[in-house]
Structure formats: C-alpha cells, structure tokens
Amino acid sequence: MTRLTSAVLAGALVLATITPTSDAAVDVGAETAAIARAVDASIGWFATKDFDLLFSTLADDPDYFVFQPESRGTVKGIQQSRERSAIFRAADARYLSHGIRDLRIHIHPSGEVAWFSAILDDCGEYGGRKVCWQDTRWTGVLEQREGRWVMMQQHFSFAADHVRDRVEKRDPRPPAAAGETPAAPPNL
C-alpha cells in the first residue's frame, strides 16, 4: 500500500467517525410525528392552561427566540416568555380554538435539528374580547434535547395582501389611512 493510499484511507476513517448520523439511523416517521405533536402542543396547551406542557415544548434557555407580527411582541429568551405567560393565567383568558394546516416538517440527517412551516389559526378570548390569528404563517426551528423536541426559534407573520384585503373590506380608506393591523393574541 502506498503512502498516498494509506493517507486517503486514514482520512476517510476520520471523516466517517465525525460525519453526522445518516438518514438510515433516524426514524424519520417517528421523529416527524413527535415534532408534529410538539408543534401542536406549543399552541394547544392553552385549551387546558397546561403551563407545564407549554414550557416542555420551548427551549429552556436564553437562546429561545420568537418574532411576532408586531415588533413589540419579539421574545428574547425563555425568561421573557415565562413572564409574558401571566396573561394566560387570568380567569378571563380563554382558549377558543386552534388549527394547524399545511404543516411541513424537515429533519436534518443528524436527527438533532428540524424546521417546519405551517399555517396557523389561533383564537382566544381576553377580557371578553375575541382575538384570532387567522391564516398566520408560522415557521420554526426545533432541537432535540434529552429525547424531546423543543422550539428554539419561531416566526409568525401575516401575508400583507391578506391583511390589506381584510382591512379594505371593513374600511373603504386605503390600509395606511385605516391604520388597522390584525388583532393578535398575546403570544409567548
């Protein structure tokens, strides 16, 4: 065996030991189902106000991050999320419904990271006022920690053309003049 062949084989052996797990080692079906449950639970927890379920779906660290449709809704870190959850503890905060459709889940070959996109409908009642996010675009990144999938990052948004169309149906003035934005439930 030549030195070059030996070096190539040694290099290949090193790469084989540091290469992420292949798709074959990850049970994609089982992991996809677990991720779908975590995604649903991150919204559906409110039906029973199961705060333990909510926080079991979120990364318990300062790297957790959420972009909300409104700039003041940006969440930086799990502590901020815990503080904001107080609104959901109020007696007049009620779950009405939620629906997740067009859920697309992608799992990294390592089986340790996944990302998703979906359309979310999420309705609640706060202080006697019904508030809904309808046709909300939702994306997120999850990481597998200690055998469970947790949200690391989420991004919620409304398609500008849908918002404009809803505003124009309620107010004949242009959207900027109407000054309306979609009603948004307080989120974590």
JOZICOR-V123703 format. One record per helix or strand. SS is the DSSP state (a for helix, b for strand). FROM is the first residue (numbers start at 0). TO is the last residue. If there is no record, write none. Layout:
ss,from,to
SS,FROM,TO
SS,FROM,TO
//
This chain:
ss,from,to
a,2,17
a,22,24
a,27,46
a,50,55
b,57,57
b,64,66
a,70,72
b,74,75
a,77,83
a,85,88
b,92,106
b,112,125
b,128,144
b,147,156
a,159,169
a,174,177
//
